[in-house]
Amino acid sequence: MMAARFLPYICFILLILLLCIEAQAGRLGPTPDDEVEALREIARQLGKKDWDFSVDPCDGWSSATPQSDLRPLYNNSLVCNCFNPAGVRVCHVVQLILKGQDLDGVLPPSLVNLPNLKLIDLNRNYLTGTIPPEWASTKLENLSISVNKLSGQIPSYLGSITTLLYMSLETNLFSGIVPPELGNLVNLENLILSANNLTGELPIALTNLSKLKELFVSNVAICSRISSNNFTGKIPDFFQSWKQLQQLEIQASGLEGPIPSSISVLSSLTELRISDLLGEGSKFPTLSSMTRMKRLMLRSCNLYGTIPASISKMTALQTLDLSFNRLEGSVSDFSHQDRLEIMILTSNLLNGTIPDWIKNRDTSDQMDLSYNNFSEISAPPSCRETLNLFQSFSGQDNLTLGGKCLQTYLCSKDRYSLHINCGGSATTIGNIEYEEDQSQAGPAKFVPNIANWGLSSSGNFWDVNRSSDQYIANNVSILRMTNSELFTSARLSPLSLTYYARCLANGNYTVKLYFAEIVLRDNRSFYSLGRRIFDIYIQEKLVWKDFDIRHEAQGVDTAVVKEFKAIVRNKVLQIRFHWAAKGTTAVPKRGTYGPLISAISVKSDFSPPDYKKFIVAGAVVSTLLLIFMILGIRMWIKKRGRISREKELRGLDLQTGFFTYRQIKAATNNFDAANKIGEGGFGSVYKGVLLDDTIIAVKKLSSKSKQGNREFVNEIGMISALQHPNVVRLYGCCVEGNQLFLVYEYMENNSLARALFGLEEYHLNLDWPSRHKICVGIARGLAFLHEESALRIVHRDIKTTNVLLDRDLNPKISDFGLAKLDEEENTHISTRVAGTIGYMAPEYALWGYLTYKVDVYGFGIVALEIVTGKSIMKYRPKENCVCLVDWALVLQRKGNLMELVDPKLGSGLKKEEAIRMIKVALLCTNASPAFRPTMSAVVSMLEGQTIVDEVTMDPNIYGDELGFSALKDRFELQPAPLSTSGSESLMHSSDMTWAGSSSTSVQDLYRVNLDSQ
């Protein structure tokens, strides 16, 4: 009876058990149904079509274990966490890794239906759209969606995923600001935002991320042609909050320097990469606490001064890149650091001798000292391909380029063409033979291939294992363009690649550069998401900024040939390709970036001489023999004199800086009148020639100069401490008894004044590119003197006669006899007035108030002279305009600034640049020094990087309203001797200079000076 009583209950329990068993039997595996359904929806949203739902995802899809390494290029894994409650095996999806799948859907909102998901990795796909708001409620710890086509702003709701430890949004199309809400991710250890189109300032809320170990905010924008796609402002001073930081990268971010001093607290750093900072320069930051540092890059950061000794104490250091700065002095001693494998110091102002520890370094170590100013006496006798000494020496012979190791390659004859198959084998196209270029380059490679050309390669590919084949690219598909032999391979560089041709006959050349993108693709794949962007220089002149092969060729595997004109003046042609950290660095894989060049063709625009047409007749031979006999007799007579000269010059070394009077006499041929090249206010200037044919300029102090001794000593002290491409170089001096001399580098094209306003036989036909280059060069030189030099200097006498031009028309500021050192605690100097009429700022002429802005005013006058082709001293008043500036202001009011432009410039004029230069000149000549810009700002404006502010002065501000009567009884005229050689002085002006106190008004001074012309 009892069994019958409980029978219904027993049946009910059995029924329940049978239902459970049936339900369990109906399941495919241990993955819950709701998660399986979520995976179906995720697959649909992603566009993933190869998941097999006939098997359980956690049993049949992947046997992978939870992974922390996100670096492999391809990965198709689903990782589950399984457990056995009550003897029943249950699994939950915790990781979803779909890398390199070329998925072309969107980020799946259904991810939220995987409640146990900790890691999502969708790197290297073709996903579009933005980050779904549903993700804000997940408990993700690891989020990586790099290398996709995601766009829009980075959503603020990402700040709600407070469990995040790792987040990478690298290489997408995200735009706008970095949301402050990311500061809520207090557990975040890795934040990677590089290679997007982000703008604005980094939010101060990021200081809350105190657990950060890796931060990458490089903003190397994918679409670099949109110039606004950069962060703004200075590098934020957040480092006090990030003391656990181990890796920091800020490259081409748009942020300005200087590097904050608080960076010194990051003692845990093992890798620091900062490059391509905008704004003003700064001294080397203090990094002495970073004893764990392994890889250090401070490239293109506008650093000046010396390399601190603390860097050499980083015993774990493996890679050091301090390239493209203004560092000077000697190289620190790293001889005790066995781990240092790569050292890139290219393009600085380093000097002195090359240390023995570098010359004796193991050949596997890469040392790059190219483009510096070392003493050639310390060069090794032979080339080592892992020690790059290309253009490393001061006063270097342009035909050697690499010091002693190239001196054996002498030019037996002139060449008129060069053709190179870059990165490929020798090939013939038509009747042109392209030479092979298959040398394996490297981080510091100087390859003097043959006597007539070679290459210099600087920089290493970061984030990849070093191998020599990284520097040559090979096509990844079949090429169908014409002459495909030139494009099947190409030369690559991660930073700077220079091809140089030697022994070319001087003259005009056509340079053709052959490009084809053979690595990136155009299909619906992550291989198409990359951008290769670099700059092109010819003869060290920027001819193409932000060159994009695929954009110019309108596709991949398509040839594009760019043609340029070049002038060879010293038998050498240089072609350089430079990566300024723009474009992408991780597509299709890390280390894919930098310049890529397929072939180079150089050909003269003139015909070489045809020696076969020379017919030597008997009469000509007889005449030549007679001439040779006469010359032989004359040479024998002069031999004793020459031997004497060689004896005097023997042992003369420009490196020492000291000369004897006898050496000076010998170099100038006893101050031969034929060698006189100018007459200045303090004496004559002579051309001199040394035994090795080095040409020098010798300034001889006049015994009649009342102020000469002071100016002589001042000039030695000032200019000997200066080294800049736009400041004339002082080799040394001679002081013997009452003989005082200064020895300078010789400037082939004399002064800018002579080039613009000289007599017909000296006048240069300066085209607009040359004038623009000269103006920018002067501005850079003054910016160096005012803001970058170790000695901050006010020149006080900026004018066209104190700007010299070398053979390539590069401008160099000269004549520092009147210069003043700036004392940092003073905002200005009250001083005796000395300078040149027309170029002096009003506040200086009236009250002796001296600041940097006095030089800015003088520069403004010079800029006006350059663009107008008119001398401030020879300007004749018109329309009641007192001076050239007054006339410019009148024309500005009339809206007709182009009337100012020199009509000789013709069709080659760039109107936009000319108007910009005039506006900058007017801004610099503002009567109020407070409204004049700094010279670094002037450089930025002239180069078109910043907008030029409009001046607000009225015309005739330089008339009576300025208060000329206040100058009465203050000045006396001191005319400098006029040149006896028919040209302006090389070192001093023949213009009227003035100082002191007497009874002449400025208006009188203008009148007297005009009458004297």
Helices and strands as residue ranges (DSSP letters): H 2-26, H 33-46, I 57-61, E 75-83, G 85-87, E 90-99, G 109-113, E 119-121, G 133-137, E 142-144, E 151-153, G 156-160, E 166-168, E 173-176, G 180-184, E 190-192, E 197-198, G 204-208, E 214-216, G 239-241, E 247-251, G 261-265, E 271-275, E 282-283, E 295-299, E 303-306, G 309-313, E 319-321, E 326-329, E 342-344, E 349-352, H 356-359, E 366-368, E 373-374, G 376-378, E 387-388, G 403-406, E 417-422, E 427-429, E 432-437, E 444-447, E 453-458, G 468-471, E 472-474, G 484-486, E 489-492, E 496-501, E 507-515, G 526-528, E 533-538, E 541-548, H 549-553, E 560-568, E 573-578, E 596-597, E 599-604, G 611-613, H 618-649, H 661-667, G 673-675, E 676-680, E 683-689, E 695-701, H 708-719, E 730-736, E 739-745, H 752-757, H 768-783, I 784-788, E 793-794, G 800-802, E 803-805, E 811-813, E 820-821, E 829-830, E 834-836, H 842-847, E 849-850, H 852-868, H 884-894, G 897-900, G 903-908, H 911-924, G 929-931, H 935-942, G 960-962, G 964-967, E 972-975, E 992-995, H 1002-1012
